[in-house]
Amino acid sequence: MQRDTMTGLALAALLVAAGCGATGASEATAEKGEAMSDEHRYEVVKSEEEWRRELTPEEFQVLREKGTERAFTGDLLEVHEEGVYVCAACGQALFSSEAKFESGTGWPSFYQPIDEEAVVTETDRAWGMRRTEVLCSRCGGHLGHVFDDGPQPIGLRYCMNSVSMDFEPATAGGEGGER
């Protein structure tokens, strides 16, 4: 039984690495002038109990406990409308539909945030890998990871969890935005 559990954990780690790449983008994002932050002051600060009341169990697990939804299961993967992807926890605008591309990984992917101030990054050493975690700069919610295998000329792939975001379709006056 213990061997099956260990095998399952190893397989899960391998699938996460394969789906969202095991190569980190720390150096790439630093070279491109992206905000790298291990200490960031968040505008929206709530207790764990408050977050649990406001978020669905799935949102809480990903946004607050740094989980990952299964590949190809997210509601936003196949959204191809014009609009803005906002943080599911605080409503901050994160990514424009113009920056979305098909990466084939099973998670919504973007080549850049809507604004360089919209996200912050931290080094993630979980699962025996070194990756660059992407967080909402307003509330610190875990969004996903960024890798240096995206389309040119930027070369980055922001691999995001659908459950971490909501989609606001463009309106007649322009794109969606912050709530």
C-alpha positions in Angstrom: 0.0 0.0 0.0 2.8 2.5 0.9 4.6 1.6 -2.3 1.4 2.4 -4.3 1.1 5.7 -2.5 4.7 6.6 -3.3 4.3 5.5 -6.9 1.2 7.7 -7.2 2.9 10.7 -5.7 5.9 10.3 -8.0 3.6 10.0 -11.0 1.6 13.1 -10.0 4.8 15.1 -9.7 5.9 13.9 -13.1 2.6 14.8 -14.7 2.6 18.3 -13.2 6.2 18.8 -14.4 5.4 17.5 -17.9 2.2 19.6 -18.2 3.6 22.9 -17.0 7.2 22.3 -17.8 9.9 21.5 -15.3 12.2 24.3 -16.4 12.0 27.4 -14.4 11.8 30.9 -15.8 13.5 32.7 -12.9 16.5 33.9 -15.0 14.3 34.6 -18.0 11.8 36.7 -16.1 14.6 38.6 -14.3 16.3 39.3 -17.6 13.0 40.7 -19.0 12.6 43.0 -16.1 9.6 41.2 -14.5 8.9 41.8 -10.8 10.6 39.1 -8.8 9.4 39.1 -5.2 9.9 37.0 -2.2 8.6 39.8 0.0 5.6 41.7 -1.3 3.0 43.7 0.6 -0.5 42.7 -0.5 -3.3 45.3 -0.6 -6.0 42.6 0.2 -5.2 40.7 3.4 -7.7 38.3 4.9 -7.6 35.5 7.5 -7.7 31.8 6.4 -11.2 31.7 7.7 -12.3 34.7 5.7 -10.8 33.2 2.5 -12.6 29.9 3.2 -15.9 31.7 3.5 -15.5 33.7 0.3 -13.9 31.1 -2.0 -15.2 27.7 -3.3 -13.3 24.7 -1.9 -11.5 24.4 -5.3 -10.6 28.1 -5.4 -9.3 27.9 -1.8 -7.1 24.9 -2.5 -5.4 26.5 -5.5 -5.4 30.2 -4.6 -4.5 29.9 -0.9 -2.9 26.5 -0.6 -1.0 26.6 -3.9 -2.7 23.6 -5.5 -3.0 22.8 -9.2 -6.1 21.8 -11.0 -5.9 18.8 -13.3 -4.8 19.5 -16.8 -7.6 19.9 -19.4 -10.3 20.3 -16.8 -10.4 24.1 -16.3 -13.4 26.2 -17.4 -11.2 28.9 -19.0 -9.0 26.7 -21.2 -11.3 26.9 -24.2 -12.5 30.5 -23.8 -11.6 32.4 -27.0 -13.7 35.5 -26.6 -12.2 39.0 -26.2 -12.0 40.2 -22.6 -9.9 40.2 -19.4 -9.0 37.4 -17.0 -9.3 38.6 -13.4 -8.2 37.1 -10.1 -11.0 34.9 -8.7 -10.2 36.1 -5.1 -9.9 39.9 -5.5 -11.0 40.8 -9.0 -7.7 42.4 -10.1 -7.2 42.3 -13.9 -4.4 39.9 -14.7 -4.3 38.9 -18.4 -5.8 40.1 -21.6 -7.4 37.7 -24.1 -5.0 39.2 -26.6 -2.0 37.6 -24.8 -3.6 34.1 -24.6 -2.3 31.3 -26.8 -2.7 27.6 -27.2 0.2 25.9 -25.4 -1.2 22.3 -25.5 -0.4 21.9 -21.8 -4.0 21.7 -20.6 -4.0 25.0 -18.7 -4.8 28.6 -20.0 -1.5 30.1 -21.2 -0.5 33.7 -21.7 2.7 35.3 -23.0 2.5 38.3 -20.7 0.3 39.8 -17.9 -2.1 42.7 -18.7 0.3 45.0 -16.8 3.7 44.2 -15.3 2.4 45.3 -11.9 -0.6 42.8 -12.0 1.5 39.8 -10.9 4.5 39.0 -8.7 6.7 36.0 -8.9 8.4 33.8 -6.3 10.8 30.9 -6.5 8.9 27.6 -5.9 11.0 24.6 -4.9 8.1 22.2 -4.3 8.1 18.7 -5.8 11.9 18.7 -6.1 11.9 21.2 -8.9 12.8 24.9 -9.1 10.0 26.8 -10.8 8.8 30.4 -10.8 5.4 30.8 -9.1 3.0 33.5 -10.3 0.9 35.3 -7.7 -1.8 38.0 -7.9 0.0 41.2 -6.8 -3.1 42.5 -5.0 -4.1 39.5 -2.8 -1.2 37.0 -3.1 -3.4 34.3 -4.6 -1.5 31.5 -6.4 -2.2 31.6 -10.1 0.2 29.1 -11.6 3.8 29.2 -12.9 5.8 31.0 -15.6 8.2 29.2 -17.9 10.7 30.4 -20.6 9.3 28.3 -23.4 6.6 30.6 -24.7 6.2 32.3 -28.1 8.6 34.9 -29.4 9.4 37.7 -29.1 8.7 37.6 -25.4 9.4 33.9 -24.9 7.4 33.4 -21.7 4.5 31.1 -20.9 2.3 32.0 -18.0 0.7 28.6 -17.2 -2.4 29.5 -15.1 -5.1 27.6 -13.3 -8.6 28.3 -14.6 -10.0 28.1 -11.0 -7.7 31.0 -10.0 -9.3 33.4 -12.5 -12.7 34.6 -13.7 -13.3 35.9 -17.2 -14.9 39.2 -18.0 -16.0 39.5 -21.6 -15.2 42.7 -23.5 -18.0 45.3 -23.4 -19.0 47.7 -26.1 -16.8 50.3 -24.4 -13.7 48.1 -24.4 -12.3 45.2 -22.5 -13.4 43.9 -19.1 -11.5 45.0 -16.1 -11.0 45.2 -12.3 -14.1 44.8 -10.2 
